[in-house]
Amino acid sequence: MALEIPGFTHVYSGKVRDLYAPDGRDDQLLLVASDRISAFDFILDPPIPDKGAVLTQLSLWWFEQLADIVPNHVVSTDVPSVVAGRAVLVQRLEMVPVECVARAYLTGGGLREYRADGTVSGIALPEGLVDGDRFDVPIFTPSTKAPMGEHDEPMSYDAVVGAVGDARAAELRDLTTRILARGNEIAAERGILIADTKVEFGVGPDGELVLADEVLTPDSSRFWPADQWEPGHTQPSFDKEFVREWLLSTASGWDKASGEAPPALPADVVERTRAKYVEAFERLTGRTFA
């Protein structure tokens, strides 16, 4: 349910974020991160306490670490008190119609695609790779940007070129892989591996790419504890993979193939998920989450 925010009009709600337009201007948006959590294209119940604040504060920290690589959409963190800590005022951009994904390790959807035909987003990979194997350098594995409720599908690089042109496709590939590489340089010093990440770009008024939405958070990335990394099986994580694993376990009683909505998350899963998000924030930033 959208909030009533004086001076702003609600314009859109996604799985996690709500957008509000400042009254009287069309060049900015208020981006509010809720505590909603989604998995397998369903919004789950109940929400995860403080999740929106963690995502917002962690993204702001990462924007600072990446400022020399790419500009970002943040205008101000001075926002109405009702959404303080979980919202930012941002530029209104024309969003690029591609989900920009980079992978430093083989896992998740990339692993499933590799097992099916030996490729990920059209990139041929060596034989014999296993879950958790690291690539020599991050690879660009984009996907379609499907409407809410539908599945994103892997895209080849040629398909990205067809959608945005040669020069823009090369820029998207370069920035996405550089963001993941820089993220891993920083995270490794804090005992975390970033297996993969999804980033969003918009086009600024001068035609430049601008990093938007969130960046290198537990919702958009897979975070693994470095001291437990062991290729050959699913890795423990600091992100919502924990929720996905519970949903797929016999404990949930949910049949993913049924198409029915998942059951409510039990209290211990909610509590442990919140703890994982907070731990990721504190380990990466060195700050205490309040």
N, C-alpha and C positions, 0 to 999 in steps of 0.2 A: 504494500500500500504506500503510495507516494505521500511524502510529508507536505504539510502546508508551511512554506517558507516565505515570509513577508519580503516583497520585492523581487520574487522569482516565480516563474511559471513552469510547472512540470511539463517536459516535452517527450521524455522517453524513459523506459525502464528495461534493462537487460536482465541477464541471469543474476548479476551481482550489483551492477551500478545503475544509478538513477541520474538523469540529466535534467537540469533546470536552466531556463534562459533568464538572464537578468532583464527585468522590465525596462523597456526603452532602448535596448541595444541588441545588435545581432552579430557581434564579432566575438562574443565570449559565451561560455557555458559554465555552470556550476556542476562539477563532477562529484557525486556522492557515492562512496563505497558502503554498501549495506553489509550486514552480517550474514546474508544469504550464502549458502554454499550449494554448488551444483555438481552433479556427476552423471555421466551417461545421458546428457541432455535433459535431465530432470532437476528442478530446484527442490532441494531436500528440506525436510522438517525434522527438528527445529533448527533455527540458525545457530551459528557458532559465535558466542559472545566475544566482542572486541575484534572480530575478524576484519571488519571494514577499517578500523583504525590502524591495525597492523599493516594491511595492504597499502593504505595511504601513506603512512609514515615511512615504510620501507621503500616505496616507490620514490618518495621525495629524496631519501638518502641516496638511492641509486642514481637518480637524475644528476645529483651533484658529482658522483664518481664518473659519470659518462659525459659530462658537459663538454669536454674537449673533443669528443667523437661526433656528437650529434646534438643539435638544439632540441629542447623539449617544449611541451605545450603549456607549462605552468606560468600563470600570470601572477597569482597571489595566493597566499595561504590565509589571508584575512577574510574569513567567511562567517556567515551567521552562526551565532552561538549554538543553535539547535543541531548543527552538523559539525561543530568544531572538532578537529582532530581526525575526521573521516572524510573531509571534502577539500577540494582545491578549485580555485577559479582558473579556467584554462582558455586558451585560444579556441575559437570555433574554426575547424579545419575541414577541408575536403578529404575524407579518409580514402586511403589506397585500398582497392578491392581485393586484397590478398592477405591471408594470414601468414605472416613472416615467421617461420620456424627455423631454428638452428639446433643441431644436435652435436654434442661433444662425445656422447656415449650412445650405444645401441640399446634401446629398450622401448617399452610401450608400443605405440602404434607403428613406429619405425621397425621394431623387431618383428612384429606380425607381418608387415609388408615384406621384409627381407626373407623371412621363412617361406613366404608364398612364392616369390620369384627372384630372390637374390638382389633386389634393388630397393632403394628408398627414394620416393619422388623421382624415379627415373635414373637415379645414380646407381650404377653397378658397383657392388661391394664385393670384397674377397670372400671366398667360400670359407665355411667353418667358424664364422663368428658366433658368439654366444651372448646371452643377456648380460649387459653390463660392460661389454668390451668398449674400450676407448678408441676414438678415431685419432689419427695423427694431428689433424686440424679439424675444427668444427665444419660441418657440412650444412648447406642451405636446403631445407626440405619443406617448401611452402605448401599451403593447402588453400582450398577455396574458403571463402567467408560466407558460410551458409546462414540463412535466416534462423532465428531462435526456434528450437524444436527440431531442426534438421541437422544432419551430420556434415561436418567439413570433410572434404575429400582431398587426398594428396594431389598436388599439381606438379608437373614437370617444369623445369626451368623454361623450356620453350613455351609452355602455356602461360607462364608469367610474362615472357616477352610479348606474346600475343595480346595480353591484357593491358600492359602498361608501356610497351616499347623497349627497345634494346638498352638505351642509356639508363632508364629508370629501373629496369630489372637488375642491371649490374649494380646500381647503387643500393637497391634493397638487399641484394645478396651480400654485398660488402659490409653494409652497416649491421645487418642482423648477425653475421658471423663475428664481426669485431665486438659487438656488444656481449655476446656469449664468451668470447675469449677474454675480454677485460673482466667480465663477471667472475670467471674462474680464476683469474690471476689474484683477484682480491679475496674471493671466498676460500681459496686454498690456504691462505694465511690464517684463516679462521676455522680450519678443519672441516670445510664443506666442499663437496663437488656439485657442480650444477650440470646435470646430465643433458638437459635440453631446455629450451625456452621459446615462448611465443611472444612476439612484439608487434605493436601496431604503429603504423605511420600515417600521418596526414600530410597534406601539401599546404605550405604556408603561403602568405600573400605574394611573396616573391618567387614562388615556384619551388622553394627548397623543401626537402623532406624534414619533417618534424616528428620526433618521438612522442607518442601520445598514449593515453589510457594508463596502463600500469607497466612496470618493468621489473623483471627478475624477482618476482614475488612467489610465495608458495602456491598461488593460484595459477600462475602463468609458467611455472618452471618446476622441474624435479630437482629437489635438494637431497643429497645423500651425505651421511657422515663419512668423511674420508677414511677414518680408521677402520671402518667396517666394509669398505668396498672390496668385493670379491666376485669377479665375473663368473657367470655360470648359473645364476639364479636371480630372483627378484631382490633388489637391494632395500634395506630399511630406509625410510625417508622422513623428511621434515615437512612434507606437503600433504595435499589432500589425497594422495595415493593411499594413505591409511584408510580413508573413508571408502574409496573404491574397493579396496581389499575386503573390508567388512561387508559391503553390499554383496560381493561375489562369494562370500563364505557361507557355509551351511548355517551359521549362527543367525544370519539375517532372514533366512527363509524366503528370499526373493529370487524369482526366476527372471533373469534379465531378458530371456527370449520371449516372455509373455507379453511384453509391451506395456504392462501395468506399472503404475508408479511405485517406486521403492517404499519400504516401510519407514516409519519414523526412526531416527537415529536414537539409540539408547543413551542415557545420561553419561555413561562412562566413555562412550565413543566421542560425544560432544566435548567432554572435559579434556580427553587426551588429544583431540584434534586442536582445540584452542591452545593447549600446552605446546604442541609442535609448532604452530604458527608463531607463538611468542618466543620460543627457543630459537627459531630461525632468525627472527628479528634481532634478538639480543646478541646472538653469536656473530652475526654479520656486522651489525652497527657498533657493537661494543657499548650500547646504551641499555639502560633498564627501561622496559616497557611499563608505562604507567597508564 
